[in-house]
Amino acid sequence: MTNYMIATILSLISACFTFASSWTKDPDRTYWYQVGQCLVYAAASYFFGVYPSIIMMLINALRNVLVATGKYKPAFCFLFSVLALVFGLMTNTSGFVGYLSILATVQYSICSYYMRGEIPVKINNFINLAIWLSYDILILDVFTGITDVISIVLTTLTVKRIYASRQRFTNRS
């Protein structure tokens, strides 16, 4: 099996974690699924030969663990945002397109601190996925673009499910 085939299989597994994080209503579970997504995609990045991505994915996994466990404090928000910005700028070889990946990571680091609760976490995911979808379109990454579109749809459906369950609860009262 070639490195490309292994990387593609790992990317598919990573996409499944992204789908799960988009579908779950539980904010903590959202972040735990994203830990899995980041770790699996770090492994895929190794096989793709995209080594800077490995470091960024490991940083993102750590950030998501801190968010999921309630330990993501303002200092961590600042640290992870600065790490993403500095490391992203140091490794960007793609010009404007590379700035989108930096923007997505910084946006998620900041919004993960400020946006709490079922719907705000989903809005954070939606915004982040929209940025990544723009990136995918610009680099012509069809597979990841399709994955992001599916995740955006799942996130939207999950927000509707949350609203519907709240409406049912309100109508019972």
Buried (B, 14 or more C-beta within 10 A) or exposed (E): EEEEEBBBBBBEBBBBBBBBBBBBBEBEBBBBBBBBBBBBBBBBBBBBEBEBBBBBBBBBBBBBBBBBEEEBEEEBBEBBBEBBBEBBEEBBEEEEBBBBBBBBBBBBBBBBBEBEEBBBBBBBBBBBBBBBBBBBBEBEBEEBBEBBEBBBEBBEEBBEBBEEEEEEEEEEE
